[in-house]
Amino acid sequence: MFDGQTILITGGTGSFGKKYTETLLTRYKPKKIIIFSRDELKQFEMQQTYNQECMRYFIGDVRDKERLLQACKGVDYIIHAAAMKQVPAAEYNPTECIKTNIDGAENVIRAAIDNGVKKVIALSTDKAANPVNLYGATKLCSDKLFVAANNMVGGEIPRFAVVRYGNVVGSRGSVVPFFNKLIEEGADSLPITDFSMTRFWITLQQGVDFVIKNFSRMKGGEIFVPKIPSVKMIDLAQAIAPGIKMHEIGIRPGEKLHEKMCPRDDSYRTLEFEDHYVIAPSISFYDGRTNFAMNNLGEEGKPVAQGFSYDSGTNEWFLDVKETQSLLVASKE
């Protein structure tokens, strides 16, 4: 699919963008890979590793529509990974979060339409499902914008879809590097928000592979959710430092004990496939005939039971301490 194509990655200097770039260069022969981000230092550092002839580095911000319009010229596929993601920072700087996550999403949509991009996938988060913090609320708005964008073009291109998944093992800002840092500094106890807390976990490579496959699956308008394991935070701490003591510090503002990826209120439009779920659009598209139960790869999904909720606390797939250790090892490969 990506051979001879031009791919643009917003927020491309982040953990996801670098792994996606590495995967594209390994598996395909793209015409161009455009890294679009606002941090010149991170771009310089990324260029030291990814300096192939097809690589292009554009300084720009998704808030800047004109710069995005310019960057998207000749682009075939867009992965929208740029976002303001830190929950406390978003709570303290709400307008800035809105400008990046909502206005930025609209700018990506407009730039894609104006430049005749073929397909766009936007990265979402489990925090967008029944959000309790501003970050999650802005990502829910972003999800809605990308889904509705399919109506703006009718039966033409681009087609827009969303990928939603949980915490990425070892990514910047995740708890794993934080725990490792505490241990390196000699901590004899690790802080746990709540001993009953759970999270969905996925490796960076698994997330990249899921996005790549969904470019082939998508019809436009889907929210793709992978079937991934849950981990208890106390088991994660034991996997990182076996036998270490833990102390409870209490839940923080904007934080949940358990995360959701498919809310109960969306069960009437959620479809279960072998290795993922699809949340179909709540709005009717231009022809009203799109069958989301059969994707473009011929995979068939079935409606979930009414009231179904895909929740990290009630997930049927939990990792124990040993399995969590294996996941941590896999995340470094």
Secondary structure, 3 states (H helix, E strand, C coil): CCCCCEEEEECCCCHHHHHHHHHHHHHCCCCEEEEEECCHHHHHHHHCCCCCCCEEEEECCCCCHHHHHHHCCCCCEEEECCCCCCHHHHHHCHHHHHHHHHHHHHHHHHHHHHCCCCEEEEECCHHHCCCCCHHHHHHHHHHHHHHHHHHHCCCCCCEEEEECCCEECCCCCCHHHHHHHHHHCCCCEEEECCCCCEEEEECHHHHHHHHHHHHHHCCCCCEEEECCCEEEHHHHHHHHCCCCEEEECCCCCCCCCCCEEECHHHHHHEEECCCEEEECCCCCCCCCCCCCCECCCCCECEECCCCCCEECCCCCCECCHHHHHHHHHHHCC
